[in-house]
Amino acid sequence: MFCGILVAGCTDETGPATTEPTAEAAKEVSIGYVLWDSEIASTNVLKAVYEQAGYDVELKAVDAGPLYQALADGQVDMSISSWMPATHAAYWDTYGDLIDMVGQNLQGAKIGLVVPSYVTIDSIAEMNDVVEEFDGKIIGIEPGAGIMAATETAIEVYDLDYTLVASSSAGMAAQLSDAYAEGDWIVVTGWTPHWKFVRFDLKYLDDPEGVYGGEEYIASLARMGFEEDNPEAYAILERFSWEPQDMESVMLAVESGESPEDAAQAWVDANQDTVSFWING
């Protein structure tokens, strides 16, 4: 049961959790996020920002569907992991009326099928001509991710003779890294921003049917009532936004061996003017 992951002793009752606000609670925030490399990077940066502003921060990692449920039920205060308008559309359709859409925190995001640039096809429509080269597999991430649902749709729309292999963000990246080192063909579910586009020479396969949508943005969400309960913390969330290259630099540091916490803190330390604006306006 999902609520047991987040809050011990919670019930099946629907509706936002209610608590009496206290001065102490006003300096505490909880952030839900999905375990994509991009969201690990951004969430740890936001955590460091809130800590600089004097808050105690609790991070709660969950799959995408349960994340939206947690926001709708009031079990987490916020998330900056909402990929819109296409990737998480189904979750927003289900829970959007119960969640506060705060704003966009990153523009220029994208999802799709990604291959090394040495692969000699350029379109998803060509994939059935080279099934053997790809071993008939598309390497995916967590089963509940929006990009996985989009890829299942792509398999149907393009009538692909491929199996979508569920893995994880880290597992997908590891398989991509191994194949790239050997010059082997591989096709993965990919998204931008991501450190793999800095580390490897990659390309998106064209999507003439538009299954994966166009340019996306990453949105900041809050539970209903958070603005009234904690206006100062809400204002920080409202001001938080950055560029894809900022996110990729943190992701690349993590992939190179730094902890997410250390990589995030290093970015915060190096960008104090931006951080000061997020905190103070």
C-alpha positions in Angstrom: 0.0 0.0 0.0 1.5 3.3 -1.1 0.7 5.4 1.9 2.7 3.1 4.1 5.8 4.1 2.2 5.4 7.7 3.2 3.5 8.0 6.4 3.4 5.3 9.1 -0.1 4.6 10.3 -1.9 6.4 7.5 -5.4 5.2 6.5 -7.2 4.6 3.2 -9.3 7.7 3.6 -9.2 10.1 0.7 -8.6 13.8 0.9 -5.7 15.9 2.1 -4.0 15.1 5.4 -4.7 17.9 7.9 -2.4 18.9 10.7 -2.4 21.9 13.0 0.3 24.3 11.8 3.0 25.1 14.3 6.0 27.5 14.3 8.3 24.5 14.2 6.4 22.9 11.2 6.8 26.2 9.3 10.5 25.4 9.0 10.0 21.9 7.7 9.3 20.8 4.1 9.0 17.5 2.4 9.9 17.0 -1.3 8.7 14.0 -3.4 10.6 13.0 -6.5 11.1 10.2 -9.0 14.4 8.3 -9.3 15.4 9.8 -12.7 19.0 11.2 -12.7 17.6 14.6 -13.7 15.1 14.6 -10.7 17.7 13.3 -8.3 19.9 16.3 -9.3 17.2 19.0 -9.2 15.7 17.7 -5.9 19.0 17.6 -4.1 19.7 21.2 -5.3 16.4 22.4 -4.0 17.0 20.6 -0.7 20.3 22.4 -0.3 18.5 25.7 -1.1 15.9 25.1 1.6 18.6 24.1 4.1 20.4 27.3 3.4 17.2 29.1 4.1 16.9 27.4 7.5 14.5 24.5 6.7 14.6 20.9 7.7 14.0 18.9 4.5 12.7 15.4 4.0 13.1 13.8 0.6 10.7 11.0 -0.4 11.6 9.0 -3.5 8.6 7.2 -5.2 7.4 6.1 -8.6 5.6 8.7 -10.7 2.0 7.5 -10.1 2.4 7.4 -6.3 4.1 10.8 -6.3 1.0 12.4 -7.7 -1.2 10.5 -5.3 1.0 11.7 -2.4 0.7 15.3 -3.5 -3.1 14.9 -3.9 -3.4 13.4 -0.5 -1.2 16.0 1.2 1.5 13.5 2.2 4.3 15.6 0.6 4.5 19.3 0.4 6.0 19.6 -3.1 7.7 18.1 -6.1 9.8 19.6 -9.0 9.6 16.3 -10.9 6.5 16.8 -13.1 7.2 16.4 -16.8 4.5 18.2 -18.9 2.5 18.4 -21.0 2.9 14.8 -22.3 5.0 12.5 -20.2 3.0 12.8 -17.0 -0.3 13.7 -18.7 -2.1 10.6 -17.5 -1.2 11.3 -13.9 -2.2 14.9 -14.2 -5.6 13.9 -15.7 -6.1 11.7 -12.6 -4.9 13.9 -9.8 -4.5 17.4 -11.3 -7.7 18.8 -9.7 -6.2 18.0 -6.3 -2.7 19.5 -6.8 -1.4 23.1 -7.1 0.5 23.6 -10.3 3.0 26.2 -9.1 4.9 26.8 -12.4 7.7 25.7 -14.7 11.1 25.1 -13.3 12.9 24.1 -16.5 12.1 24.5 -20.2 13.5 22.7 -23.2 13.0 19.1 -21.9 12.4 16.3 -24.3 11.7 12.5 -24.3 12.0 9.9 -27.0 14.1 6.9 -28.3 17.8 7.6 -28.2 20.6 5.8 -30.0 24.4 6.4 -30.4 25.1 8.7 -33.3 27.0 5.9 -35.1 23.7 4.0 -35.6 22.8 4.4 -39.2 19.1 4.9 -39.0 17.5 8.3 -38.0 13.8 7.5 -37.5 11.6 5.2 -35.4 9.9 4.3 -38.7 13.2 2.6 -39.8 13.6 0.4 -36.7 11.9 -2.7 -38.2 14.6 -2.8 -40.9 17.3 -3.3 -38.2 15.7 -5.5 -35.6 18.6 -7.9 -35.4 21.1 -5.1 -34.9 19.2 -4.0 -31.8 18.5 -7.6 -30.7 14.8 -6.8 -30.9 15.0 -4.8 -27.6 14.3 -1.3 -26.5 16.0 -0.7 -23.1 13.7 1.2 -20.8 13.5 2.4 -17.2 11.1 1.9 -14.3 7.8 0.3 -15.4 5.6 3.1 -14.0 7.4 5.9 -15.8 5.5 8.0 -18.4 8.1 7.5 -21.0 7.5 3.7 -20.7 3.8 4.2 -21.4 4.7 6.4 -24.4 7.1 3.7 -25.7 4.5 1.0 -25.5 2.3 3.3 -27.6 5.2 3.8 -30.0 5.5 0.1 -30.4 1.9 -0.1 -31.4 1.7 3.0 -33.6 4.9 2.0 -35.6 4.1 -1.7 -35.4 7.6 -2.4 -34.0 8.8 -5.9 -33.7 10.5 -5.1 -30.4 10.3 -5.9 -26.8 10.4 -3.0 -24.3 12.7 -4.1 -21.5 11.9 -2.5 -18.1 15.0 -1.6 -16.0 15.8 1.6 -14.1 17.3 4.9 -14.9 20.7 3.7 -13.7 20.3 0.3 -15.3 19.5 1.9 -18.7 22.5 4.2 -18.5 24.8 1.3 -17.6 23.6 -0.7 -20.6 24.0 2.3 -22.8 27.5 2.9 -21.5 28.6 -0.7 -22.1 27.2 -0.8 -25.6 28.7 2.5 -26.5 32.1 1.4 -25.3 31.9 -1.6 -27.6 30.4 0.3 -30.6 27.3 -1.9 -30.4 23.8 -0.8 -31.4 21.4 0.0 -28.6 18.2 1.9 -28.4 17.0 3.3 -25.1 14.2 5.4 -23.6 15.9 8.8 -23.2 15.2 12.3 -22.1 16.8 15.7 -22.0 18.4 17.0 -19.7 20.6 14.0 -19.0 24.3 13.6 -18.4 24.5 10.9 -21.1 24.2 13.6 -23.8 27.3 15.2 -22.3 29.2 12.0 -22.0 28.3 10.3 -25.3 27.6 11.3 -28.9 23.9 10.4 -29.1 20.8 11.3 -31.1 17.0 11.1 -30.8 15.3 9.0 -33.5 12.8 11.1 -35.4 9.2 10.5 -34.4 7.1 11.3 -37.5 3.9 10.2 -35.8 4.5 12.5 -32.8 4.0 9.8 -30.2 6.5 11.4 -27.8 5.2 14.9 -28.2 7.2 18.0 -28.7 9.3 20.1 -26.3 8.4 19.6 -22.7 8.9 21.5 -19.5 9.4 20.4 -15.9 6.8 21.7 -13.5 6.8 22.5 -9.8 3.8 21.1 -7.9 2.6 21.6 -4.4 -0.1 20.1 -2.2 -3.3 22.1 -1.9 -3.0 24.5 1.1 0.8 24.6 1.1 0.9 28.3 0.0 -1.4 29.2 3.0 0.4 27.0 5.5 4.0 28.0 4.5 4.1 31.1 2.3 7.8 31.7 2.6 8.6 28.1 1.6 6.1 28.3 -1.2 7.7 31.5 -2.5 11.1 29.7 -2.8 9.4 26.9 -4.8 7.7 29.5 -7.0 11.0 31.2 -7.8 13.0 28.1 -8.4 13.9 27.6 -12.1 17.1 26.9 -13.9 18.6 25.9 -17.3 19.2 22.4 -18.7 22.9 22.9 -18.7 22.8 23.6 -14.9 20.9 20.4 -14.3 23.3 18.4 -16.6 26.3 19.7 -14.8 25.0 18.3 -11.5 24.0 15.0 -13.1 27.4 14.6 -14.7 29.1 15.2 -11.3 27.0 12.5 -9.8 27.6 10.1 -12.6 31.4 10.8 -12.2 31.3 9.6 -8.6 30.1 12.5 -6.4 27.2 11.9 -4.1 24.0 13.7 -5.1 24.2 15.8 -1.9 27.8 16.9 -2.6 27.2 17.6 -6.3 24.1 19.7 -5.4 25.9 21.6 -2.7 28.8 22.4 -5.0 26.4 23.8 -7.5 24.6 25.9 -4.8 27.9 27.2 -3.5 29.0 28.2 -7.0 25.7 29.9 -7.9 24.9 32.0 -4.8 23.4 34.9 -6.7 20.8 32.7 -8.2 20.2 30.9 -4.9 19.9 34.2 -3.0 17.2 35.2 -5.5 15.3 31.9 -5.0 15.4 32.4 -1.2 14.9 36.1 -0.9 13.3 37.2 -4.1 
